[in-house]
Amino acid sequence: MTATPRTRHKLMIIAGEPSGDAHAAALVHALREAAPESQMDVFGATGPLMRAAGVDSVIRSDDLAILGLLEIGRALPKFWRAFNKLKQAAIERKPEAVILVDWPDFNLRLARSLHRRGLRVIYYISPQLWAWRSYRLKTIKRDVDLLLTILPFEREWYAKRGVTQVEFVGHPLAGEVEARFSRQDFCRFHDLDPARPIISLVPGSRRKELQRILPEMLDAAAFISVSRPDVQFVVVVAPSRSPKEVREIIAARSAAATLPGVLRIAHHQTREALAASDVAAVASGTVTLEAALLGTPMVIVYKVSPINWHILGRLINTDHYGLVNLIAGERIVTELMQDELSGERLAGEFILLLDDRRNQTLRKRLREVGHQLGERGASRRAAERILDFVNTRAGKRA
């Protein structure tokens, strides 16, 4: 009896930042689960999670995740080399589709170059054109064959502007965000008192974010400790950063302010810290959705260099910066951006959210936002749609 030949899929996948690496790795696992009889030959620009998922690295994207126009300017030669290397790999290896994950400044340029050479382009986690740079719509229409969105309002936004090759698959975090252990266990691990309030400080995953945002968070902790010495604080260190960086910033800030007596550092425990917290200050980004899905009342904060804010801030055309508020369609979570972010102002917001009635009201609203993100299984739905796309294309060629 002759064995049935095993189907082979050759796909290129490009992700640049830590969140994109996580979503891309989950997608690769889902692709393999959706087509267990197929051999998956996947290559591209990878972070550590993608490499662990078996993606062949054409380039390692770890060192390309930077922040700010000045930093980008200095790194342009590195980006240009990466771009050319990926383009050449795509031309030589001829994947059935190129899957671009977020990272629009890089990926949209790559989409144009590869689509002109006859390669099919799928964009997963679409660029946030509804927030800024809507002129890129023409690039999406021309160079993207399938656009998979993860936010509930995006499909309608694109459809109203003539983009028809778009589908909403749900957010990859929906139904997936859970703490590995309880508040009591988290407190025991970090020598905290579960009967006293806990505030988590989540300053972001980039070095510049730590340097600009964490000092303001620490100042807020110092302000609160005067009137509320019972409050305990946890600085949450992103997996891509080291506790040593955080300790250095804490040491520098302690010279100018009296920091609270209970100030802990948690590494590789973002969800556990958020789930254990009564309140959190969270740098704007995907982690705000993790906090929302865990039901943790928060203040969304952000701060970049003055020149970046002057240039980029003027391009943003939404009423809200935080994803939680964009999904809710109104500002349910306070946003402190750039000059609005100060230790005193943040401390005032913390005090408000420690009020039990306000706290419970916001937890209810955050649960409603979580429901709008769709059901569990977004990565699986995206994988199935991608396989439908490449199989249909293969059928047409045959």
SULLINRA-V492189 format. One record per pair of residues at least 12 apart in sequence whose C-alpha atoms are under 10 Angstrom apart, sorted by sequence separation. I is the first residue (numbers start at 1). J is the second residue. If there is no record, write none. Layout:
i=I j=J
i=I j=J
This chain:
i=13 j=25
i=28 j=40
i=42 j=54
i=43 j=55
i=44 j=56
i=45 j=57
i=46 j=58
i=47 j=59
i=48 j=60
i=63 j=75
i=64 j=76
i=98 j=110
i=99 j=111
i=111 j=123
i=154 j=166
i=155 j=167
i=156 j=168
i=201 j=213
i=202 j=214
i=203 j=215
i=221 j=233
i=235 j=247
i=279 j=291
i=288 j=300
i=319 j=331
i=322 j=334
i=334 j=346
i=41 j=54
i=42 j=55
i=43 j=56
i=44 j=57
i=45 j=58
i=46 j=59
i=47 j=60
i=48 j=61
i=98 j=111
i=127 j=140
i=154 j=167
i=155 j=168
i=201 j=214
i=203 j=216
i=221 j=234
i=250 j=263
i=274 j=287
i=288 j=301
i=320 j=333
i=322 j=335
i=336 j=349
i=13 j=27
i=28 j=42
i=40 j=54
i=41 j=55
i=42 j=56
i=43 j=57
i=44 j=58
i=45 j=59
i=46 j=60
i=47 j=61
i=48 j=62
i=64 j=78
i=126 j=140
i=154 j=168
i=155 j=169
i=203 j=217
i=277 j=291
i=320 j=334
i=321 j=335
i=322 j=336
i=335 j=349
i=13 j=28
i=40 j=55
i=41 j=56
i=42 j=57
i=43 j=58
i=44 j=59
i=45 j=60
i=46 j=61
i=47 j=62
i=63 j=78
i=64 j=79
i=108 j=123
i=153 j=168
i=202 j=217
i=218 j=233
i=235 j=250
i=275 j=290
i=282 j=297
i=283 j=298
i=284 j=299
i=285 j=300
i=320 j=335
i=321 j=336
i=322 j=337
i=334 j=349
i=43 j=59
i=44 j=60
i=45 j=61
i=46 j=62
i=47 j=63
i=63 j=79
i=98 j=114
i=107 j=123
i=147 j=163
i=152 j=168
i=201 j=217
i=271 j=287
i=274 j=290
i=275 j=291
i=279 j=295
i=280 j=296
i=281 j=297
i=282 j=298
i=283 j=299
i=284 j=300
i=285 j=301
i=321 j=337
i=11 j=28
i=44 j=61
i=45 j=62
i=47 j=64
i=98 j=115
i=123 j=140
i=141 j=158
i=146 j=163
i=147 j=164
i=148 j=165
i=149 j=166
i=150 j=167
i=151 j=168
i=152 j=169
i=200 j=217
i=201 j=218
i=218 j=235
i=270 j=287
i=274 j=291
i=278 j=295
i=279 j=296
i=280 j=297
i=281 j=298
i=282 j=299
i=283 j=300
i=284 j=301
i=285 j=302
i=47 j=65
i=61 j=79
i=64 j=82
i=140 j=158
i=146 j=164
i=147 j=165
i=148 j=166
i=149 j=167
i=150 j=168
i=151 j=169
i=152 j=170
i=217 j=235
i=247 j=265
i=273 j=291
i=274 j=292
i=275 j=293
i=276 j=294
i=277 j=295
i=278 j=296
i=279 j=297
i=280 j=298
i=281 j=299
i=282 j=300
i=283 j=301
i=284 j=302
i=104 j=123
i=108 j=127
i=121 j=140
i=144 j=163
i=145 j=164
i=146 j=165
i=147 j=166
i=148 j=167
i=149 j=168
i=150 j=169
i=151 j=170
i=152 j=171
i=201 j=220
i=246 j=265
i=271 j=290
i=275 j=294
i=277 j=296
i=278 j=297
i=279 j=298
i=280 j=299
i=281 j=300
i=282 j=301
i=283 j=302
i=284 j=303
i=302 j=321
i=107 j=127
i=123 j=143
i=127 j=147
i=141 j=161
i=145 j=165
i=146 j=166
i=147 j=167
i=148 j=168
i=149 j=169
i=150 j=170
i=151 j=171
i=201 j=221
i=270 j=290
i=271 j=291
i=274 j=294
i=275 j=295
i=276 j=296
i=277 j=297
i=278 j=298
i=279 j=299
i=280 j=300
i=281 j=301
i=282 j=302
i=283 j=303
i=301 j=321
i=302 j=322
i=25 j=46
i=29 j=50
i=61 j=82
i=98 j=119
i=99 j=120
i=100 j=121
i=101 j=122
i=102 j=123
i=104 j=125
i=122 j=143
i=123 j=144
i=126 j=147
i=128 j=149
i=137 j=158
i=141 j=162
i=142 j=163
i=144 j=165
i=145 j=166
i=146 j=167
i=147 j=168
i=148 j=169
i=149 j=170
i=150 j=171
i=151 j=172
i=214 j=235
i=270 j=291
i=274 j=295
i=275 j=296
i=277 j=298
i=281 j=302
i=300 j=321
i=301 j=322
i=9 j=31
i=24 j=46
i=25 j=47
i=28 j=50
i=59 j=81
i=60 j=82
i=97 j=119
i=98 j=120
i=99 j=121
i=100 j=122
i=101 j=123
i=102 j=124
i=103 j=125
i=104 j=126
i=105 j=127
i=121 j=143
i=122 j=144
i=123 j=145
i=124 j=146
i=125 j=147
i=126 j=148
i=127 j=149
i=141 j=163
i=144 j=166
i=148 j=170
i=149 j=171
i=150 j=172
i=199 j=221
i=243 j=265
i=271 j=293
i=272 j=294
i=274 j=296
i=300 j=322
i=24 j=47
i=25 j=48
i=26 j=49
i=27 j=50
i=59 j=82
i=83 j=106
i=87 j=110
i=91 j=114
i=96 j=119
i=97 j=120
i=98 j=121
i=99 j=122
i=100 j=123
i=101 j=124
i=102 j=125
i=103 j=126
i=104 j=127
i=120 j=143
i=121 j=144
i=122 j=145
i=123 j=146
i=124 j=147
i=125 j=148
i=126 j=149
i=128 j=151
i=130 j=153
i=138 j=161
i=140 j=163
i=141 j=164
i=150 j=173
i=243 j=266
i=271 j=294
i=273 j=296
i=274 j=297
i=299 j=322
i=300 j=323
i=21 j=45
i=25 j=49
i=26 j=50
i=29 j=53
i=58 j=82
i=59 j=83
i=82 j=106
i=83 j=107
i=86 j=110
i=87 j=111
i=90 j=114
i=94 j=118
i=95 j=119
i=96 j=120
i=97 j=121
i=98 j=122
i=99 j=123
i=100 j=124
i=101 j=125
i=102 j=126
i=103 j=127
i=104 j=128
i=119 j=143
i=120 j=144
i=121 j=145
i=122 j=146
i=123 j=147
i=124 j=148
i=125 j=149
i=126 j=150
i=130 j=154
i=137 j=161
i=138 j=162
i=141 j=165
i=150 j=174
i=243 j=267
i=274 j=298
i=300 j=324
i=313 j=337
i=21 j=46
i=22 j=47
i=24 j=49
i=25 j=50
i=28 j=53
i=29 j=54
i=94 j=119
i=95 j=120
i=96 j=121
i=97 j=122
i=98 j=123
i=99 j=124
i=100 j=125
i=101 j=126
i=102 j=127
i=104 j=129
i=119 j=144
i=120 j=145
i=121 j=146
i=122 j=147
i=123 j=148
i=124 j=149
i=125 j=150
i=126 j=151
i=129 j=154
i=137 j=162
i=138 j=163
i=140 j=165
i=242 j=267
i=300 j=325
i=313 j=338
i=9 j=35
i=20 j=46
i=21 j=47
i=22 j=48
i=23 j=49
i=24 j=50
i=25 j=51
i=27 j=53
i=28 j=54
i=59 j=85
i=80 j=106
i=83 j=109
i=84 j=110
i=87 j=113
i=88 j=114
i=91 j=117
i=94 j=120
i=100 j=126
i=101 j=127
i=102 j=128
i=116 j=142
i=119 j=145
i=120 j=146
i=121 j=147
i=122 j=148
i=123 j=149
i=124 j=150
i=125 j=151
i=128 j=154
i=137 j=163
i=233 j=259
i=241 j=267
i=242 j=268
i=8 j=35
i=20 j=47
i=21 j=48
i=22 j=49
i=23 j=50
i=25 j=52
i=26 j=53
i=28 j=55
i=58 j=85
i=59 j=86
i=79 j=106
i=83 j=110
i=87 j=114
i=90 j=117
i=91 j=118
i=112 j=139
i=115 j=142
i=116 j=143
i=127 j=154
i=130 j=157
i=210 j=237
i=233 j=260
i=240 j=267
i=241 j=268
i=7 j=35
i=18 j=46
i=19 j=47
i=21 j=49
i=22 j=50
i=25 j=53
i=58 j=86
i=86 j=114
i=91 j=119
i=108 j=136
i=111 j=139
i=112 j=140
i=115 j=143
i=126 j=154
i=129 j=157
i=130 j=158
i=210 j=238
i=232 j=260
i=233 j=261
i=234 j=262
i=235 j=263
i=236 j=264
i=237 j=265
i=238 j=266
i=239 j=267
i=240 j=268
i=309 j=337
i=7 j=36
i=8 j=37
i=9 j=38
i=10 j=39
i=11 j=40
i=12 j=41
i=13 j=42
i=14 j=43
i=15 j=44
i=16 j=45
i=17 j=46
i=18 j=47
i=20 j=49
i=21 j=50
i=24 j=53
i=25 j=54
i=57 j=86
i=90 j=119
i=111 j=140
i=114 j=143
i=115 j=144
i=126 j=155
i=129 j=158
i=231 j=260
i=232 j=261
i=233 j=262
i=234 j=263
i=235 j=264
i=236 j=265
i=237 j=266
i=238 j=267
i=239 j=268
i=309 j=338
i=332 j=361
i=333 j=362
i=6 j=36
i=7 j=37
i=8 j=38
i=9 j=39
i=10 j=40
i=11 j=41
i=12 j=42
i=13 j=43
i=14 j=44
i=15 j=45
i=16 j=46
i=17 j=47
i=18 j=48
i=20 j=50
i=21 j=51
i=25 j=55
i=58 j=88
i=83 j=113
i=87 j=117
i=109 j=139
i=112 j=142
i=113 j=143
i=115 j=145
i=230 j=260
i=231 j=261
i=232 j=262
i=233 j=263
i=234 j=264
i=235 j=265
i=236 j=266
i=237 j=267
i=238 j=268
i=239 j=269
i=309 j=339
i=332 j=362
i=6 j=37
i=7 j=38
i=8 j=39
i=9 j=40
i=10 j=41
i=11 j=42
i=12 j=43
i=13 j=44
i=14 j=45
i=15 j=46
i=16 j=47
i=18 j=49
i=24 j=55
i=58 j=89
i=108 j=139
i=111 j=142
i=112 j=143
i=197 j=228
i=205 j=236
i=210 j=241
i=215 j=246
i=218 j=249
i=222 j=253
i=229 j=260
i=230 j=261
i=231 j=262
i=232 j=263
i=233 j=264
i=234 j=265
i=235 j=266
i=236 j=267
i=237 j=268
i=238 j=269
i=239 j=270
i=292 j=323
i=293 j=324
i=5 j=37
i=6 j=38
i=7 j=39
i=8 j=40
i=9 j=41
i=10 j=42
i=11 j=43
i=12 j=44
i=13 j=45
i=14 j=46
i=15 j=47
i=58 j=90
i=104 j=136
i=108 j=140
i=111 j=143
i=112 j=144
i=197 j=229
i=198 j=230
i=199 j=231
i=200 j=232
i=201 j=233
i=202 j=234
i=203 j=235
i=204 j=236
i=205 j=237
i=206 j=238
i=214 j=246
i=218 j=250
i=222 j=254
i=226 j=258
i=228 j=260
i=229 j=261
i=230 j=262
i=231 j=263
i=232 j=264
i=233 j=265
i=234 j=266
i=235 j=267
i=236 j=268
i=237 j=269
i=238 j=270
i=292 j=324
i=306 j=338
i=333 j=365
i=4 j=37
i=5 j=38
i=6 j=39
i=7 j=40
i=8 j=41
i=9 j=42
i=10 j=43
i=11 j=44
i=12 j=45
i=13 j=46
i=14 j=47
i=110 j=143
i=111 j=144
i=196 j=229
i=197 j=230
i=198 j=231
i=199 j=232
i=200 j=233
i=201 j=234
i=202 j=235
i=203 j=236
i=204 j=237
i=205 j=238
i=207 j=240
i=225 j=258
i=226 j=259
i=229 j=262
i=236 j=269
i=237 j=270
i=289 j=322
i=291 j=324
i=299 j=332
i=300 j=333
i=301 j=334
i=302 j=335
i=303 j=336
i=304 j=337
i=305 j=338
i=306 j=339
i=332 j=365
i=333 j=366
i=109 j=143
i=111 j=145
i=196 j=230
i=197 j=231
i=198 j=232
i=199 j=233
i=200 j=234
i=201 j=235
i=202 j=236
i=203 j=237
i=204 j=238
i=205 j=239
i=206 j=240
i=207 j=241
i=211 j=245
i=215 j=249
i=219 j=253
i=223 j=257
i=225 j=259
i=226 j=260
i=236 j=270
i=288 j=322
i=289 j=323
i=290 j=324
i=298 j=332
i=299 j=333
i=300 j=334
i=301 j=335
i=302 j=336
i=303 j=337
i=304 j=338
i=332 j=366
i=15 j=50
i=108 j=143
i=195 j=230
i=196 j=231
i=197 j=232
i=198 j=233
i=199 j=234
i=200 j=235
i=201 j=236
i=202 j=237
i=203 j=238
i=205 j=240
i=206 j=241
i=207 j=242
i=210 j=245
i=211 j=246
i=214 j=249
i=215 j=250
i=218 j=253
i=219 j=254
i=222 j=257
i=223 j=258
i=224 j=259
i=225 j=260
i=235 j=270
i=236 j=271
i=288 j=323
i=289 j=324
i=297 j=332
i=298 j=333
i=299 j=334
i=300 j=335
i=301 j=336
i=302 j=337
i=303 j=338
i=304 j=339
i=14 j=50
i=108 j=144
i=196 j=232
i=197 j=233
i=198 j=234
i=199 j=235
i=200 j=236
i=201 j=237
i=202 j=238
i=204 j=240
i=205 j=241
i=210 j=246
i=214 j=250
i=218 j=254
i=221 j=257
i=222 j=258
i=223 j=259
i=224 j=260
i=225 j=261
i=236 j=272
i=285 j=321
i=286 j=322
i=287 j=323
i=288 j=324
i=297 j=333
i=298 j=334
i=299 j=335
i=300 j=336
i=301 j=337
i=302 j=338
i=303 j=339
i=13 j=50
i=45 j=82
i=193 j=230
i=204 j=241
i=205 j=242
i=215 j=252
i=216 j=253
i=219 j=256
i=221 j=258
i=222 j=259
i=223 j=260
i=225 j=262
i=236 j=273
i=284 j=321
i=285 j=322
i=286 j=323
i=288 j=325
i=297 j=334
i=298 j=335
i=299 j=336
i=300 j=337
i=301 j=338
i=302 j=339
i=303 j=340
i=328 j=365
i=332 j=369
i=45 j=83
i=65 j=103
i=193 j=231
i=194 j=232
i=207 j=245
i=211 j=249
i=215 j=253
i=219 j=257
i=221 j=259
i=222 j=260
i=235 j=273
i=236 j=274
i=284 j=322
i=285 j=323
i=286 j=324
i=289 j=327
i=302 j=340
i=303 j=341
i=328 j=366
i=193 j=232
i=207 j=246
i=210 j=249
i=214 j=253
i=215 j=254
i=218 j=257
i=219 j=258
i=220 j=259
i=221 j=260
i=222 j=261
i=234 j=273
i=283 j=322
i=284 j=323
i=285 j=324
i=301 j=340
i=302 j=341
i=21 j=61
i=45 j=85
i=126 j=166
i=192 j=232
i=218 j=258
i=219 j=259
i=220 j=260
i=221 j=261
i=234 j=274
i=282 j=322
i=284 j=324
i=301 j=341
i=328 j=368
i=329 j=369
i=21 j=62
i=44 j=85
i=45 j=86
i=192 j=233
i=218 j=259
i=219 j=260
i=221 j=262
i=292 j=333
i=300 j=341
i=301 j=342
i=324 j=365
i=325 j=366
i=327 j=368
i=328 j=369
i=13 j=55
i=44 j=86
i=192 j=234
i=218 j=260
i=221 j=263
i=324 j=366
i=327 j=369
i=328 j=370
i=12 j=55
i=13 j=56
i=14 j=57
i=18 j=61
i=43 j=86
i=44 j=87
i=122 j=165
i=123 j=166
i=124 j=167
i=125 j=168
i=203 j=246
i=234 j=277
i=326 j=369
i=327 j=370
i=11 j=55
i=12 j=56
i=13 j=57
i=14 j=58
i=16 j=60
i=17 j=61
i=18 j=62
i=100 j=144
i=125 j=169
i=190 j=234
i=233 j=277
i=325 j=369
i=328 j=372
i=14 j=59
i=15 j=60
i=16 j=61
i=17 j=62
i=44 j=89
i=99 j=144
i=124 j=169
i=125 j=170
i=218 j=263
i=232 j=277
i=235 j=280
i=301 j=346
i=324 j=369
i=327 j=372
i=12 j=58
i=15 j=61
i=16 j=62
i=17 j=63
i=43 j=89
i=44 j=90
i=98 j=144
i=125 j=171
i=233 j=279
i=234 j=280
i=235 j=281
i=236 j=282
i=300 j=346
i=323 j=369
i=324 j=370
i=327 j=373
i=14 j=61
i=15 j=62
i=16 j=63
i=17 j=64
i=18 j=65
i=43 j=90
i=99 j=146
i=100 j=147
i=101 j=148
i=125 j=172
i=231 j=278
i=233 j=280
i=299 j=346
i=16 j=64
i=17 j=65
i=97 j=145
i=99 j=147
i=16 j=65
i=17 j=66
i=238 j=287
i=15 j=65
i=16 j=66
i=43 j=93
i=299 j=349
i=284 j=335
i=298 j=349
i=299 j=350
i=43 j=95
i=283 j=335
i=284 j=336
i=298 j=350
i=42 j=95
i=281 j=334
i=282 j=335
i=283 j=336
i=284 j=337
i=297 j=350
i=41 j=95
i=44 j=98
i=281 j=335
i=283 j=337
i=299 j=353
i=43 j=98
i=44 j=99
i=45 j=100
i=281 j=336
i=298 j=353
i=42 j=98
i=44 j=100
i=297 j=353
i=297 j=354
i=220 j=281
i=297 j=358
i=298 j=359
i=297 j=359
i=200 j=263
i=296 j=359
i=297 j=360
i=198 j=262
i=199 j=263
i=200 j=264
i=201 j=265
i=217 j=281
i=295 j=359
i=296 j=360
i=297 j=361
i=298 j=362
i=198 j=263
i=200 j=265
i=217 j=282
i=281 j=346
i=295 j=360
i=297 j=362
i=298 j=363
i=200 j=266
i=281 j=347
i=296 j=362
i=297 j=363
i=214 j=281
i=295 j=362
i=296 j=363
i=297 j=364
i=202 j=270
i=281 j=349
i=295 j=363
i=296 j=364
i=297 j=365
i=298 j=366
i=193 j=262
i=213 j=282
i=214 j=283
i=281 j=350
i=294 j=363
i=295 j=364
i=297 j=366
i=192 j=262
i=200 j=270
i=213 j=283
i=279 j=349
i=280 j=350
i=292 j=362
i=293 j=363
i=295 j=365
i=296 j=366
i=191 j=262
i=192 j=263
i=202 j=273
i=279 j=350
i=292 j=363
i=295 j=366
i=296 j=367
i=14 j=86
i=192 j=264
i=201 j=273
i=202 j=274
i=278 j=350
i=279 j=351
i=292 j=364
i=294 j=366
i=295 j=367
i=190 j=263
i=191 j=264
i=200 j=273
i=201 j=274
i=210 j=283
i=279 j=352
i=280 j=353
i=292 j=365
i=293 j=366
i=294 j=367
i=295 j=368
i=12 j=86
i=27 j=101
i=190 j=264
i=199 j=273
i=200 j=274
i=209 j=283
i=279 j=353
i=292 j=366
i=293 j=367
i=295 j=369
i=24 j=99
i=190 j=265
i=198 j=273
i=199 j=274
i=200 j=275
i=278 j=353
i=279 j=354
i=291 j=366
i=292 j=367
i=293 j=368
i=295 j=370
i=24 j=100
i=190 j=266
i=198 j=274
i=200 j=276
i=201 j=277
i=278 j=354
i=292 j=368
i=293 j=369
i=294 j=370
i=12 j=89
i=24 j=101
i=189 j=266
i=199 j=276
i=200 j=277
i=278 j=355
i=289 j=366
i=292 j=369
i=293 j=370
i=12 j=90
i=23 j=101
i=24 j=102
i=198 j=276
i=199 j=277
i=200 j=278
i=201 j=279
i=202 j=280
i=203 j=281
i=204 j=282
i=205 j=283
i=278 j=356
i=292 j=370
i=293 j=371
i=11 j=90
i=23 j=102
i=197 j=276
i=198 j=277
i=199 j=278
i=200 j=279
i=201 j=280
i=202 j=281
i=203 j=282
i=204 j=283
i=291 j=370
i=20 j=100
i=21 j=101
i=186 j=266
i=197 j=277
i=198 j=278
i=199 j=279
i=200 j=280
i=201 j=281
i=202 j=282
i=203 j=283
i=204 j=284
i=205 j=285
i=279 j=359
i=289 j=369
i=290 j=370
i=293 j=373
i=12 j=93
i=20 j=101
i=21 j=102
i=197 j=278
i=198 j=279
i=199 j=280
i=200 j=281
i=201 j=282
i=202 j=283
i=203 j=284
i=204 j=285
i=278 j=359
i=289 j=370
i=11 j=93
i=12 j=94
i=13 j=95
i=19 j=101
i=20 j=102
i=194 j=276
i=196 j=278
i=197 j=279
i=198 j=280
i=199 j=281
i=200 j=282
i=201 j=283
i=202 j=284
i=204 j=286
i=205 j=287
i=278 j=360
i=10 j=93
i=11 j=94
i=12 j=95
i=19 j=102
i=20 j=103
i=186 j=269
i=194 j=277
i=204 j=287
i=10 j=94
i=11 j=95
i=12 j=96
i=13 j=97
i=14 j=98
i=15 j=99
i=16 j=100
i=17 j=101
i=19 j=103
i=217 j=301
i=289 j=373
i=10 j=95
i=11 j=96
i=12 j=97
i=13 j=98
i=14 j=99
i=15 j=100
i=16 j=101
i=17 j=102
i=202 j=287
i=216 j=301
i=9 j=95
i=10 j=96
i=11 j=97
i=12 j=98
i=13 j=99
i=14 j=100
i=15 j=101
i=16 j=102
i=17 j=103
i=186 j=272
i=187 j=273
i=202 j=288
i=9 j=96
i=10 j=97
i=11 j=98
i=12 j=99
i=13 j=100
i=14 j=101
i=15 j=102
i=16 j=103
i=185 j=272
i=186 j=273
i=216 j=303
i=9 j=97
i=10 j=98
i=11 j=99
i=12 j=100
i=13 j=101
i=14 j=102
i=15 j=103
i=16 j=104
i=181 j=269
i=213 j=301
i=214 j=302
i=14 j=103
i=15 j=104
i=180 j=269
i=183 j=272
i=186 j=275
i=187 j=276
i=213 j=302
i=214 j=303
i=16 j=106
i=179 j=269
i=181 j=271
i=182 j=272
i=183 j=273
i=186 j=276
i=212 j=302
i=213 j=303
i=15 j=106
i=16 j=107
i=179 j=270
i=180 j=271
i=181 j=272
i=182 j=273
i=183 j=274
i=185 j=276
i=186 j=277
i=212 j=303
i=213 j=304
i=14 j=106
i=15 j=107
i=179 j=271
i=180 j=272
i=181 j=273
i=183 j=275
i=184 j=276
i=211 j=303
i=212 j=304
i=14 j=107
i=178 j=271
i=179 j=272
i=182 j=275
i=183 j=276
i=209 j=302
i=210 j=303
i=211 j=304
i=212 j=305
i=177 j=271
i=178 j=272
i=179 j=273
i=181 j=275
i=182 j=276
i=183 j=277
i=209 j=303
i=177 j=272
i=179 j=274
i=180 j=275
i=181 j=276
i=208 j=303
i=209 j=304
i=14 j=110
i=179 j=275
i=200 j=296
i=208 j=304
i=209 j=305
i=27 j=124
i=178 j=275
i=179 j=276
i=201 j=298
i=204 j=301
i=208 j=305
i=177 j=275
i=199 j=297
i=200 j=298
i=201 j=299
i=202 j=300
i=203 j=301
i=204 j=302
i=199 j=298
i=202 j=301
i=203 j=302
i=24 j=124
i=203 j=303
i=23 j=124
i=24 j=125
i=23 j=125
i=20 j=124
i=20 j=125
i=12 j=121
i=13 j=122
i=14 j=123
i=15 j=124
i=13 j=123
i=14 j=124
i=13 j=124
i=177 j=289
i=178 j=290
i=173 j=286
i=177 j=290
i=173 j=287
i=176 j=290
i=177 j=291
i=174 j=289
i=177 j=292
i=178 j=293
i=179 j=294
i=173 j=289
i=174 j=290
i=177 j=293
i=178 j=294
i=173 j=290
i=176 j=293
i=177 j=294
i=171 j=289
i=175 j=293
i=174 j=293
i=224 j=343
i=173 j=293
i=223 j=343
i=224 j=344
i=220 j=341
i=222 j=343
i=223 j=344
i=220 j=342
i=221 j=343
i=222 j=344
i=223 j=345
i=224 j=346
i=225 j=347
i=219 j=342
i=220 j=343
i=221 j=344
i=223 j=346
i=224 j=347
i=228 j=351
i=231 j=354
i=217 j=341
i=218 j=342
i=219 j=343
i=220 j=344
i=223 j=347
i=224 j=348
i=227 j=351
i=213 j=338
i=216 j=341
i=217 j=342
i=218 j=343
i=219 j=344
i=220 j=345
i=221 j=346
i=222 j=347
i=223 j=348
i=212 j=338
i=216 j=342
i=217 j=343
i=219 j=345
i=220 j=346
i=221 j=347
i=224 j=350
i=215 j=342
i=216 j=343
i=217 j=344
i=219 j=346
i=220 j=347
i=224 j=351
i=213 j=341
i=215 j=343
i=216 j=344
i=218 j=346
i=219 j=347
i=220 j=348
i=213 j=342
i=214 j=343
i=216 j=345
i=217 j=346
i=218 j=347
i=220 j=349
i=221 j=350
i=213 j=343
i=216 j=346
i=217 j=347
i=220 j=350
i=216 j=347
i=71 j=208
i=67 j=206
i=65 j=205
i=66 j=206
i=67 j=207
i=68 j=208
i=65 j=206
i=66 j=207
i=67 j=208
i=66 j=208
i=67 j=209
i=27 j=172
i=26 j=172
i=23 j=171
i=23 j=172
i=22 j=172
i=23 j=173
i=199 j=350
i=199 j=354
i=198 j=354
i=197 j=354
i=151 j=323
i=153 j=326
i=154 j=327
i=153 j=327
i=151 j=326
i=152 j=327
i=153 j=328
i=151 j=327
i=153 j=329
i=62 j=240
i=132 j=312
i=132 j=313
i=134 j=315
i=132 j=314
i=133 j=315
i=134 j=316
i=132 j=315
i=133 j=316
i=134 j=317
i=131 j=315
i=132 j=316
i=133 j=317
i=131 j=316
i=132 j=317
i=19 j=205
i=130 j=316
i=131 j=317
i=132 j=318
i=18 j=205
i=129 j=316
i=130 j=317
i=131 j=318
i=17 j=205
i=18 j=206
i=129 j=317
i=130 j=318
i=131 j=319
i=17 j=206
i=131 j=320
i=131 j=321
i=131 j=326
i=175 j=370
i=174 j=370
i=175 j=371
i=173 j=370
i=174 j=371
i=174 j=372
i=175 j=373
i=171 j=370
i=174 j=373
i=175 j=374
i=176 j=375
i=177 j=376
i=173 j=373
i=174 j=374
i=175 j=375
i=176 j=376
i=171 j=372
i=172 j=373
i=173 j=374
i=174 j=375
i=175 j=376
i=176 j=377
i=170 j=372
i=171 j=373
i=172 j=374
i=173 j=375
i=174 j=376
i=175 j=377
i=176 j=378
i=170 j=373
i=171 j=374
i=172 j=375
i=173 j=376
i=174 j=377
i=175 j=378
i=169 j=373
i=170 j=374
i=171 j=375
i=172 j=376
i=173 j=377
i=174 j=378
i=168 j=373
i=169 j=374
i=170 j=375
i=171 j=376
i=172 j=377
i=173 j=378
i=174 j=379
i=168 j=374
i=169 j=375
i=170 j=376
i=171 j=377
i=172 j=378
i=173 j=379
i=170 j=377
i=171 j=378
i=172 j=379
i=169 j=377
i=170 j=378
i=171 j=379
i=172 j=380
i=169 j=378
i=170 j=379
i=172 j=381
i=168 j=378
i=169 j=379
i=172 j=382
i=169 j=380
i=170 j=381
i=171 j=382
i=169 j=381
i=170 j=382
i=168 j=381
i=169 j=382
i=168 j=382
i=169 j=383
i=167 j=382
i=169 j=385
i=167 j=385
i=153 j=372
i=18 j=238
i=152 j=372
i=153 j=373
i=18 j=239
i=151 j=372
i=152 j=373
i=18 j=240
i=151 j=373
i=152 j=374
i=150 j=373
i=151 j=374
i=150 j=374
i=150 j=378
i=149 j=378
i=150 j=379
i=150 j=382
i=148 j=381
i=149 j=382
i=148 j=382
i=70 j=305
i=68 j=304
i=69 j=305
i=67 j=304
i=68 j=305
i=70 j=307
i=148 j=385
i=67 j=305
i=69 j=307
i=70 j=308
i=148 j=386
i=68 j=307
i=69 j=308
i=146 j=385
i=68 j=308
i=69 j=309
i=146 j=386
i=67 j=308
i=68 j=309
i=69 j=311
i=69 j=312
i=146 j=389
i=68 j=312
i=145 j=389
i=124 j=379
i=125 j=382
i=124 j=382
i=124 j=386
i=122 j=386
i=19 j=285
i=19 j=286
i=122 j=389
i=19 j=287
i=122 j=390
i=120 j=389
i=120 j=390
i=120 j=393
i=99 j=386
i=97 j=386
i=97 j=387
i=97 j=389
i=96 j=389
i=97 j=390
i=96 j=390
i=95 j=390
i=96 j=391
i=97 j=393
i=96 j=393
i=96 j=394
i=34 j=380
i=30 j=377
i=33 j=380
i=34 j=381
i=30 j=378
i=31 j=379
i=32 j=380
i=35 j=383
i=30 j=379
i=31 j=380
i=34 j=383
i=35 j=384
i=29 j=379
i=30 j=380
i=31 j=381
i=33 j=383
i=34 j=384
i=27 j=378
i=28 j=379
i=29 j=380
i=30 j=381
i=31 j=382
i=32 j=383
i=33 j=384
i=26 j=378
i=27 j=379
i=28 j=380
i=30 j=382
i=31 j=383
i=35 j=387
i=26 j=379
i=27 j=380
i=30 j=383
i=31 j=384
i=34 j=387
i=25 j=379
i=26 j=380
i=27 j=381
i=29 j=383
i=30 j=384
i=31 j=385
i=23 j=378
i=24 j=379
i=27 j=382
i=28 j=383
i=31 j=386
i=23 j=379
i=27 j=383
i=31 j=387
i=26 j=383
i=27 j=384
i=27 j=386
i=9 j=387
i=11 j=390
i=10 j=390
i=9 j=390
i=9 j=391
